[in-house]
Amino acid sequence: MIPESVIQKVLNQIDPEGVIDLTARLVRCNSVWDPQAATSEAEAAGLAAQWARNRGFDVAVETVAPDRPNVIIRWIAGPGPRTLMFEGHTDVVTPGNLSRWRYDPFGAHIENGRMFGRGTNDTKGNLAAMLVAMAALKASGVPLAGSIVGGVLCDEEGMMAGVQDFIARGHADSVTAAVVCEPQDGLVCIAQKGAVRARFAVHGRMSHGAMPLSGLNPAPAVARIIDGLASLEAEAIETIGKNPLLGWPSFTPTVVQAPSQGPPQLNVVPGEAEILVDVRTLPDQNHDAIRKALSALVRQTVRDINQRYQETDRQMGIQRPWELDVTVQFLSDRPCTHTDRGDPVVSSAVWASRQVNGRDPEFAGVPGATDGTFLWALKDIPIVTMGAGDRQVPHQVDEWVDLDQLVDTARIYALTALHYLYPGDHP
Ligand SMILES: [Zn+2]
């Protein structure tokens, strides 16, 4: 049992204006990774580092790639075996077409209790909330047994180089649990879908549109692959079914392009075609089996389409001396994660949510991968993903966050750490 007076001591340190002000300052740093426009995470990272230094934290700024720093904030709160990590990323995705935005995407405009701007929701608001939560615990002077690490990381929206660098440098070695600060609308997310991404390349032969017999069109193979992906998806839906936290598995062709490169032209049969496929998986699916199925689809497609071309050739009494070829290349593989409901970090998150909201939170799953995926997969760290912000809003125009929910999120983060690190509640 944590005395009410201790809880209040921590909550009293959370100044709503402080959360809102830090969010606004982070949003005003354009941290889209865009070397041509010379924007990166550096300015937002510098701001977070200075903010934490001013509050007496031990802060390290580490270069992951040129202009792309991680900020590591450490605080040994007291002797104890546990280390809780808060993770939040500094990068944001592009605002896209600026004329579609009602307000400046980097203006942090506030209206009717909402702040608008790129990153307000994903995830600078939650990043500010985690920093304020860490500072509140520190300033409260309540006794804690263990340490807190803040990972203010770059490149979450890209290849997740920031968290991989964090792990490679050994920062995760002592971490016993992590709170991944992402917009989950107050839900406590304990599972994440996995992903297998692949590129199919179809190699035919370019020709004049009026003389298709002097080439070999990749289009029938493209159709065959898309059809095969639909069959694999139907099979997974049938055999794996719906996961209560994560929903359905999916095999989605996201990019279908012919020619693979250069401008398309109506009277030119393209020589090459490309299909990118984004497979999202559930814990019951085996990634090796999925890779094998995608490779089998390549072999089937080559066999079926070449056979069909040979039949057509026979019909016309010709014999084209070329064969169509298909290759598949695997681009990334991210496992599913699943943290046990009984894990101490989950109990702490549930307890904290109940303290702040007056009711038990709902459990849910995250449809995409996050930096937490790497912490879970490479370091066996139990993770919960939670934070303020509507779950549909990330990456949209007019991105926004509800400021009351954001301030409550800072309170929930602080109490999660209080509960997880409170002396005597665990051996
Ligand atoms: Zn995010």
Boltz pocket constraint, residues with backbone or C-beta under 6 A from the ligand:
constraints:
  - pocket:
      binder: B
      contacts: [[A, 89], [A, 122], [A, 123], [A, 156], [A, 181], [A, 182], [A, 183]]
      max_distance: 6.0
